[in-house]
Amino acid sequence: AVIAGASVTITNTETSVTRTTQTNDDGFYSVTNLQPGSAYQVEISAPNFETRIVKEVAVRLGTTGTVNVE
């Protein structure tokens, strides 16, 4: 199911730099201008749902990445 308005926090675990956004009405989110690296964590939370954390997410220069959470 799509969850609109979920909070999405992207954290670089090496630098502790954090960016936060929300999913749109279609359940999609976008975070731009992240530094390349493989030490990112994606945390997604919404009321009445269990918080999900995806670790060791890689960010590559000049690409668009996708992290799907069920």
N, C-alpha and C positions, 0 to 999 in steps of 0.2 A: 504494500500500500504506500502511496505517496504521503509524505508528511510535510505540509506547508508550515513555514515559520519555525522550523527546528533550528536550534543554535549549532553552528559549526565552528569549532576552534581548531586552527592549524598551529602547531607549535614546532619550532626547530629545537630539537632536544639538545643540540650542541651549544646553541647560543641563547636559549630560552626566549627568543623572539616569538611573540604570539600574535596571530591575526584572527579576528572573529567576524563571522557573517551569518546570514540566515538563509534557509532554503526559500525558494520562491513558491508560487502557487502550484507549480508542477513538480516540486521536490528537488529542484536543481539548485546548485550553488556554484559560485566562482570566486576564486581568490587569485589575484594577479600580482606580479612583481615579487615573487618569492625567490630567494637565493637558491641556486642549484645545490643539491645535496641529497643524501639518502637517510637523513636522521630526522624526518618529520613524523609527527603524530597527529592524527585527525580524530577529534572527539566530537560526537554528534549527540545532542540531547534535546528532548522535547517533553513537555508535561505528559504524564500518564504513559511514558515509554521508558524502557531501560536505556541508560546511557551506553553508547557503543564507542570503543576506542580501537583505532587501527594504527599499529605501530610500524616503524621502519618503512615509511612511504618515501619513495624517491621522487625528487623534483629535478627534471632535466631541462636544460637551457633550450629555449625555442620550441617547446612542445606543450601540448595540453594533456594533462593526466586526468585519470578518472578513479575515484574511490567510491565504490558502491557499498552501502551498508544495509544489511537486512535486519 
